[in-house]
Amino acid sequence: MSEPWLSADNIAAHLGITKDTVYAWIADKGMPAHKIGRLWKFQVSEVDEWVRGGGAATQDGARGA
């Protein structure tokens, strides 16, 4: 069985952040996301790997959760 696609709301809840932060991380930090029509969809395994690799690490002036 393949991994389900999650919405921005679902991935925000998974990470404990706001949906606005999810969209900011897509634009500013290259968070792995796939645009399907007008919706962003996410795979937990890709996002978790990106977080573990330091993709969500904050920098001076960066938006936080």
ZAMARGU-4260 file (C-alpha; in steps of 0.2 Angstrom, whole numbers, plus 5000, padded with zeros to 4 digits):
<rodrens>
0) 5000/5000/5000 | 5007/5017/4995 | 5009/5031/5007 | 4994/5043/5008 | 4995/5061/5002
5) 4992/5074/5016 | 4985/5092/5015 | 4994/5107/5022 | 4982/5106/5037 | 4987/5088/5040
10) 5006/5091/5038 | 5005/5106/5049 | 4997/5096/5063 | 5010/5082/5060 | 5024/5095/5063
15) 5016/5105/5076 | 5016/5121/5066 | 5004/5133/5058 | 4998/5131/5040 | 5005/5148/5037
20) 5022/5142/5042 | 5020/5127/5030 | 5017/5139/5015 | 5032/5150/5021 | 5044/5135/5022
25) 5038/5129/5004 | 5043/5146/4997 | 5058/5151/5008 | 5066/5134/5013 | 5062/5122/4999
30) 5050/5111/5010 | 5046/5096/4999 | 5028/5098/4992 | 5019/5094/4977 | 5006/5105/4968
35) 4991/5095/4963 | 4979/5107/4954 | 4978/5122/4966 | 4982/5112/4982 | 4998/5108/4990
40) 5000/5089/4995 | 5014/5081/5005 | 5021/5064/5009 | 5026/5062/5027 | 5042/5052/5023
45) 5048/5066/5012 | 5044/5080/5024 | 5052/5070/5039 | 5068/5067/5029 | 5069/5086/5025
50) 5066/5091/5043 | 5079/5078/5049 | 5091/5085/5036 | 5090/5102/5044 | 5078/5110/5031
55) 5067/5117/5044 | 5082/5124/5055 | 5079/5142/5059 | 5090/5156/5054 | 5091/5175/5060
60) 5076/5183/5054 | 5067/5167/5049 | 5049/5164/5052 | 5046/5152/5067 | 5031/5141/5071
</rodrens>
